[in-house]
Amino acid sequence: MSSLNASPITQFEDLALSPVLLQTLKEVGYEAPSPIQAACIPHLLAGHDLIGQAQTGTGKTAAFALPLLERLDLTNHHPQVLVLTPTRELAIQVSEAFQNYARHLPGFHVLPIYGGQSMTVQLRHLRRGAHVVVGTPGRVMDHLRRETLSLDNLRSVVLDEADEMLRMGFIDDVDWILERTPPERQIALFSATMPEPIRRVAHRHLRDPQEVKIQTRTATVATVDQRYWQVSGLHKLDALNRILEVEDMDAALVFVRTKTAATELAERLEARGYSCGSLHGDMTQALRERTVEQLKNNAVDIVVATDVAARGLDVQRISHVINYDIPYDAEAYIHRIGRTGRAGRAGVAILFVAPREMRMLRVIEKATRQAITPMQPPSQAVIAGHRLNRFKQKILDTLAAQELSFFREVVGQIEQEQDISAQDIAAALAYLMQRERPLQAPEVSNVKTTAPRLSEETRSHADAPSRPTPRRERSKEAVDSEAMRYRLEVGHQHGATPQNIVGAIANEAGIDSRYIGRIEIHDDYSTVDLPAGMSAEIFEHLKKVRVRQQPLNISRVAGAPEPERARRRPAATTSGSAGTRERVSRVAKVTSPEREHRPIIRRKRETES
Ligand code: AMP
């Protein structure tokens, strides 16, 4: 059995992967192979059968996709790799991963096949040819019975999440499919656990398999308060923002998996007003040292880092470690949370876990012999409460530290000249100070809004007084009369849904989902109506945002007709174009803009200085 800890491989270059795949890994921002990748890739490249004991979150998809792509014959358009997955979601996810890693392999085709998807479409794609087929057992059996899928050219089979397939009653189907594969094919079986029926399948079909298992060493961890939040994908940014608003922090270290994510997240937090830096493997030693120095001397409060770059980091003021992306294994987790709670101080570690990654959470708990408790996401009301407390404290601090006689005089003058009370003057000043950071939760706020346009300028003035139009009514009018149509380079063929698009735009551009008007999804592109006046910054950012792995590449639809009044349209319609039947979906909800969140820790320092 291979022990991951014994593996000397620490960089992708140590693996016999071709330059084109190494280039792709650079582009996607992977810094180093995860333990399961370091252990599996050499065996799979050598053509061995393999049993990998690994759960979601360990990087197992790349552990099999990279070596199997390396072994593909791109001139042969018959399926050479078959991946069996328990669910359609996983089939799509694995297909997307293959597509992503094969971005520089000319003519590469991967095809997901699963129940519920149109047979006609699948047949058409199968006829066109695919190097890799990723499917759920039932639908793969269907195609084998109909002889619409041939396994004659198959070189490798992957059983992904075998224990899930067992749990869902597919294990006999898997057996049936394996019996119909060529005898000389390679099999890689991945499973989080190894119950007896899985061992039996392995015994029956695998030849002299290499076994790879993550050795989870138990270890005591420092006095760190450990919590988790079940949140995934694009919602993590919002979750992080809320945490930064309510947690009483000195400095935070945020862990992500890729260099790209480290840079992007740091930029996004900077844009929200946090003093933030990043640490990743592409930075020179001098730059990294500068960031660490800045963290030490309070010039930055948040550092977004990859595991490799944060190794050995020792900064006492790190009060919080946020595991934005889940670590590959318990060892990495223990190392991460060890960056807080230094020198006997109390530390807090928060872990973002997607529902599919809950297993990894349990592995970590077992290794640390400590419970990680679920945290209650702070509500808008709680966030507003924290803001109010900080606001009050700031007033007290100012009264204690500042010479204010001139300002007392000014207030006295206003009182006398205008015949208004000091309380009214204070209320107006408090409003001016906090209008971009409301002290009332939006649900209960009675603040009047201006037209919700999306330029930064108007967004920051969202709470300025205006004519007293009820918010809902006013906002609907905004989308109807001020909407503009945009084109996105993602469509049905990429698997885009209105939810994906709303999620991406809402989370990535900070545009409230209720501003997002009609969405039409076509075969290879979509259109969406957004309020006019989007800032150049948001527009540029939206070009890079991905839905289903496709950059949106947003552009304005030249000469588009005025967006139709969304409210008067049916919820979903079907229209034809260029002979293709295109589904058209609509989402039309509007309200006032999301308010700017401002950081707790930045302000804290401002108050101190
Ligand atoms: P998986 O366990 O295969 O579901 O992968 C979990 C996540 O880890 C995916 O989002 C991958 O893109 C990411 N990932 C896989 N390998 C690496 C790596 N070597 N470096 C950074 N991220 C990775």
Boltz pocket constraint, residues with backbone or C-beta under 6 A from the ligand:
constraints:
  - pocket:
      binder: B
      contacts: [[A, 29], [A, 30], [A, 31], [A, 32], [A, 33], [A, 34], [A, 37], [A, 55], [A, 56], [A, 57], [A, 58], [A, 59], [A, 60], [A, 61], [A, 62], [A, 257], [A, 258]]
      max_distance: 6.0
